[in-house]
Amino acid sequence: MYIEINSTYGSITHYYHFFYGVMIPLLLYSIKNKKNDFIINNDLGPMLKILYELPLNLLYKCNIGKRKRFYIEPLDTFKSLYKNKKRISYSDVKLINQYFKKNVPFYISSNEKYDIIFIERSEDNKYKLMNYSNYTLNKNKMIKNLGSTSGKERRFISNHKEVAQSLKKKFGNKFINICLENLPLFYQYYLFSNAKIIIAQHGAALSNVIFMKKNSYVIEIISKEKIDEGEDTFKNLSKICKLNHYFIETKNNNPTLDVKGMNNIVSKLLTK
């Protein structure tokens, strides 16, 4: 019997909210209840194709026979501000990683592994919210207010190339600079699950820290304004996943990083 999934999130156009609002809760339900047949009747926007990468039997907007319905309870409120919201547990984190490890395709697992990964923000035209500017749910203020910008247009590291070149020179084949936009989900899992250090600006890419091994390192580059607003989403998520999380605080959303300082931080963490 197919189970009809209903998300309280409606149209999903942001990877982080999709990841913890829909995909992870759906996978946990599937794993714990040994169910693989689902009907998705919510509009998940461009994120729908990510679900089809998973080894589940998914139908989209179908009416077939009798089916059970349930609502997915989102898990993406990791900020300290939302203390009473349901959050993922470390035992759930282990279940998710066992699932991905078991199902990772051979052509993914034969790729290179990297100890240090520096995430570069990309100007993405497939997932940016401007694709939904004329969406019929105009009353949805979230979509309207977020506007027509992609992640890189909101935040970027002004000397990203210089920092990446310096890290590459120092750490060689242990290091990779990479954009995650449009990469297969299982390859993103593979990269994060084998990395010792992830360096990224605050943003949706850090959703993938759930895939990292216990005691690995997360370096989150974040503006002072965000910290002052109480933004500790990925700090809390890292704590749940038993990772070591560090903030690099910047004055604004488009900082120039200390190249030598970044090299020193990474060197110290690798020797721990």
URRANOR-V661569 format. One record per residue. N is the residue number from 1. SS is DSSP state (a for helix, b for strand, c for the rest). NEAR is the number of other C-alpha atoms within 12 Angstrom. D_LAST is the distance of its C-alpha to the last C-alpha in whole Angstrom. Layout:
# URRANOR-V661569
<<N:SS:NEAR:D_LAST> <N:SS:NEAR:D_LAST>>
This chain:
# URRANOR-V661569
<<1:c:15:51> <2:c:25:49> <3:b:33:47> <4:b:31:47> <5:b:36:44> <6:b:29:45> <7:b:29:42> <8:c:21:42> <9:c:31:41> <10:c:27:44> <11:c:32:43> <12:c:33:39> <13:c:40:39> <14:c:38:35> <15:a:39:32> <16:a:32:30> <17:a:33:33> <18:a:37:34> <19:a:33:31> <20:a:37:31> <21:a:36:34> <22:a:38:36> <23:a:39:34> <24:a:38:31> <25:a:34:34> <26:a:38:36> <27:a:34:34> <28:a:32:33> <29:a:26:37> <30:a:27:37> <31:a:24:35> <32:a:16:36> <33:a:13:40> <34:c:15:40> <35:c:22:42> <36:c:24:42> <37:b:27:45> <38:b:35:44> <39:b:35:47> <40:b:37:45> <41:c:26:48> <42:c:26:46> <43:c:27:45> <44:c:33:42> <45:a:28:42> <46:a:23:40> <47:a:32:38> <48:a:29:40> <49:a:26:39> <50:a:29:36> <51:a:30:37> <52:c:22:39> <53:c:21:36> <54:c:27:35> <55:c:23:37> <56:c:26:40> <57:b:21:43> <58:b:27:44> <59:b:23:47> <60:b:25:47> <61:c:17:50> <62:c:18:53> <63:c:15:55> <64:c:16:55> <65:c:11:57> <66:c:12:56> <67:c:17:52> <68:b:17:50> <69:b:17:49> <70:b:20:46> <71:b:23:43> <72:b:30:40> <73:c:27:38> <74:c:28:35> <75:c:34:32> <76:c:33:31> <77:c:26:31> <78:c:31:28> <79:c:25:28> <80:c:20:29> <81:c:14:32> <82:c:17:33> <83:c:14:32> <84:c:11:35> <85:c:15:34> <86:c:18:33> <87:c:29:30> <88:c:29:28> <89:c:23:26> <90:a:21:23> <91:a:17:26> <92:a:24:27> <93:a:33:24> <94:a:24:24> <95:a:25:27> <96:a:34:27> <97:a:32:24> <98:a:22:26> <99:a:25:29> <100:a:32:28> <101:a:24:26> <102:a:17:30> <103:a:22:31> <104:c:26:29> <105:c:20:32> <106:a:13:32> <107:a:13:32> <108:a:21:29> <109:a:21:27> <110:c:12:28> <111:c:16:26> <112:c:17:23> <113:c:23:19> <114:c:25:17> <115:c:35:13> <116:b:39:14> <117:b:42:17> <118:b:42:19> <119:b:38:22> <120:c:35:25> <121:c:32:28> <122:c:30:31> <123:c:22:35> <124:c:25:36> <125:c:20:40> <126:c:23:40> <127:c:30:38> <128:c:30:39> <129:a:31:41> <130:a:22:44> <131:a:24:45> <132:a:30:46> <133:c:22:48> <134:c:15:51> <135:c:19:50> <136:c:13:52> <137:c:15:50> <138:c:14:51> <139:c:12:51> <140:c:19:47> <141:a:13:46> <142:a:22:42> <143:a:28:43> <144:a:21:46> <145:a:15:43> <146:a:21:40> <147:c:21:43> <148:c:25:42> <149:c:26:39> <150:c:27:36> <151:a:36:32> <152:a:28:32> <153:a:21:35> <154:a:24:34> <155:c:29:31> <156:c:30:29> <157:c:35:27> <158:c:23:29> <159:c:17:27> <160:a:32:25> <161:a:22:27> <162:a:22:26> <163:a:32:22> <164:a:32:22> <165:a:21:23> <166:a:26:21> <167:a:32:18> <168:a:26:20> <169:a:17:21> <170:a:21:17> <171:a:22:16> <172:a:17:19> <173:a:16:19> <174:a:25:16> <175:b:34:17> <176:b:33:20> <177:b:32:22> <178:b:28:24> <179:c:26:27> <180:c:32:27> <181:c:28:31> <182:c:24:33> <183:c:20:31> <184:c:22:31> <185:a:32:30> <186:a:33:28> <187:a:32:27> <188:a:34:25> <189:a:35:24> <190:a:36:23> <191:a:42:21> <192:a:41:19> <193:a:36:18> <194:a:31:17> <195:c:34:14> <196:c:35:11> <197:b:41:12> <198:b:46:15> <199:b:45:17> <200:b:41:20> <201:b:43:23> <202:c:42:24> <203:c:35:26> <204:a:33:27> <205:a:41:25> <206:a:42:22> <207:a:40:24> <208:a:39:23> <209:a:50:19> <210:a:47:21> <211:a:43:21> <212:c:41:17> <213:c:32:15> <214:c:27:14> <215:c:24:10> <216:c:32:10> <217:b:41:10> <218:b:47:14> <219:b:33:15> <220:b:36:18> <221:b:42:21> <222:b:37:24> <223:b:30:27> <224:a:21:27> <225:a:16:31> <226:a:25:29> <227:a:25:27> <228:a:13:30> <229:c:14:32> <230:c:19:29> <231:c:27:27> <232:c:30:24> <233:a:36:25> <234:a:41:22> <235:a:33:20> <236:a:32:22> <237:a:34:22> <238:a:37:18> <239:a:29:18> <240:a:27:21> <241:c:34:19> <242:c:26:16> <243:c:30:14> <244:b:28:11> <245:b:33:14> <246:b:28:14> <247:b:28:18> <248:b:29:19> <249:b:25:22> <250:b:26:25> <251:c:18:29> <252:c:23:30> <253:c:27:30> <254:c:25:30> <255:c:24:28> <256:c:26:27> <257:c:29:23> <258:c:23:22> <259:a:25:21> <260:a:17:19> <261:a:16:17> <262:a:30:16> <263:a:27:15> <264:a:18:13> <265:a:24:11> <266:a:33:10> <267:a:21:9> <268:a:13:7> <269:a:24:5> <270:a:21:6> <271:a:12:4> <272:c:13:0>>
